[in-house]
Amino acid sequence: MNKPAIAFIGLGVMGTGMARNLMKNGYTVHAWARHPQKPNVQALKNEGIILHETLQEALKPADVVITIVGYPQDVESLYLQPDGILDHLESGKYAIDMTTSDPELAKTIHEKGRERGIHVLDAPVTGGDSGAKNGTLSILVGGNPEDFETVLSVFEAMGTNIRRFGEAGSGQKAKLANQILISGTMAALAEAWTYAKESGLDLELLYDALKTGAAGSQWTYTGQGF
């Protein structure tokens, strides 16, 4: 697929950087924003993103629609509600949900999209707002292998570590594994620091002593998480 037109839905902290990197890589990006007056949305408009007043208008010229919104219920509303994405995207087009969402919901959207001839992939990301800004996200993909290969260049405009894990829902399952790792690390760090504080240890001194040892991690080094 040669530089497909993109409809980007979800211009939040992550989406802003991702949409910007798509434009930097030569993609025409259409968008619909629930709050178009926000400074980041206006900045993207000034940089060349084509802002539409309705979701349906943003979808019309698109070969690929990308969504990254807040919660699974937002994803469900966008895709499955009457007049949603699946009702307006033409057969043969591609829909990629990059929200951290629900594997079963991803499967449902995939199946309903397939019934309409739409190619659906779930592709949640990890790497934080810095990864979105710098185009270095890890992208965890579920969906048909042929569909994955077709839109791989789109993913490469936003990330550097891109992996397909299997059929629909597999990307969301991989992201859940990522979240388990993060929450476990954060819980262990909280327990360790609580124990050290109650034991009367100098926490700054302890941090300096442990950060380059076996307990060291990205969280320990930067305080930002995975």
CORVENTA-V116588 format. One record per backbone hydrogen bond with DSSP energy under -0.5 kcal/mol. NH is the residue of the N-H (numbers start at 0). CO is the residue of the C=O. Records with the same first field share a line. If there is no record, write none. Layout:
# CORVENTA-V116588
NH->CO / CO
This chain:
# CORVENTA-V116588
2->0
5->27
6->63
7->5 / 29
8->6 / 65
9->7 / 31
11->9
15->11
16->12
17->13
18->14
19->15
20->16
21->17
22->18
23->19
24->20
25->22
26->21
28->26
29->5 / 27
30->49
31->7
32->51
35->32
37->34
40->37
41->37
42->38
43->39
44->40
45->41
46->42
47->43 / 44
48->43
49->28
50->48
51->30
57->53
58->54
59->55
60->56
61->58
62->4
63->4
64->93
65->6
66->95
67->8
73->70
74->70
75->71
76->72
77->73
78->74
79->75
80->75 / 76
83->80
84->77
85->78
86->83
87->83 / 84
88->84
91->116
92->89
93->62
94->118
95->64
96->94 / 120
97->66 / 95
100->98
105->101
106->102
107->103
108->104
109->105
110->106
111->107
112->108
113->109
114->110
115->111 / 112
116->113
117->112
118->92
119->117
120->94
121->141
122->96
123->139
124->97
125->137
130->126
131->127
132->128
133->129
134->130
135->130
136->130 / 157
137->125
138->136 / 160
139->123 / 137
140->138 / 162
141->121
142->165
147->143
148->144
149->145
150->146
151->148
153->150
154->150
155->151
156->152 / 153
157->154
158->154
159->136
160->136
161->159
162->138 / 160
164->140
165->140
169->166
172->168
173->169
174->170
175->171
176->172
177->173
178->174
179->175
180->176
181->177
182->178
183->179
184->180
185->181
186->182
187->183
188->184
189->185
190->186
191->187
192->188
193->189
194->190
195->191
196->192
197->193
198->194
199->196
200->195
202->200
205->201
206->202
207->203
208->204
209->205
210->206
212->209
215->212
220->216
221->217
222->217 / 218
